[in-house]
Amino acid sequence: MGTVLLMSEIAVPYFCSLPASPPPWPGVVVVMEGMGLTPQLLRVCERLAGEGYAAVAPDLYWRFGGSNPT
C-alpha cells in the first residue's frame, strides 16, 4: 500500500495570479500541459485574473526538477 501524505507535509511550487479587486474571488486551478509551466500558461492565469478569478497553476513536475517558464 502507498504512503499517504498530507498537503501540509509537501510544498508544491505554483504560479498564482490574483485579481486587482478585493477578495473574495472565485478560484480556478489551471492544469499544465506536457511542456510544464510555459509562458502561455502564465498568460492564461493572468487573463483569468483580469476577469476576476484567482488562478493557480501548480508545477506538477516539481519532483523531477520543475518547469522553467522562461
C-alpha positions in Angstrom: 0.0 0.0 0.0 1.2 3.5 -0.8 2.1 6.3 1.7 -0.5 9.0 2.4 0.9 12.5 2.6 -1.0 15.4 4.0 -0.8 18.6 2.0 0.8 20.3 4.9 3.8 17.9 4.6 4.7 18.8 1.0 5.4 22.1 -0.7 4.4 22.2 -4.4 5.7 25.3 -6.3 2.9 27.1 -8.2 2.2 30.3 -10.1 -0.7 32.4 -8.7 -2.3 35.4 -10.3 -4.9 37.4 -8.4 -7.5 40.0 -9.5 -7.0 43.6 -8.7 -10.3 43.8 -6.9 -10.6 43.0 -3.2 -11.3 39.4 -2.1 -13.2 37.1 -2.0 -12.7 35.7 -5.6 -13.9 32.6 -7.3 -10.9 30.3 -7.9 -9.6 28.3 -10.9 -6.8 25.6 -10.9 -5.1 25.7 -14.3 -3.5 22.4 -15.1 -0.4 22.5 -17.2 0.1 20.6 -20.4 3.0 18.3 -21.3 5.6 21.1 -21.6 5.1 22.2 -18.0 4.6 25.8 -16.8 5.0 27.7 -20.0 4.8 31.4 -20.7 1.5 30.8 -22.4 0.1 29.1 -19.3 1.2 32.0 -17.2 -0.6 34.4 -19.6 -3.7 32.3 -19.2 -3.5 32.7 -15.4 -3.1 36.4 -15.8 -6.0 36.7 -18.2 -8.2 34.8 -15.8 -7.2 37.2 -13.0 -8.1 40.0 -15.3 -11.6 38.5 -15.5 -11.9 38.4 -11.7 -10.7 34.8 -10.9 -7.9 33.8 -8.6 -5.9 31.4 -10.8 -3.3 28.9 -9.6 -1.1 26.7 -11.7 0.8 24.1 -9.7 4.1 22.8 -11.2 3.3 19.1 -11.5 6.9 18.4 -12.5 8.3 19.7 -9.2 9.6 16.2 -8.1 11.6 16.0 -11.3 13.3 19.3 -11.1 10.3 21.5 -12.1 9.4 23.5 -15.1 11.3 26.5 -16.4 8.7 29.1 -17.7 11.2 31.4 -19.5 
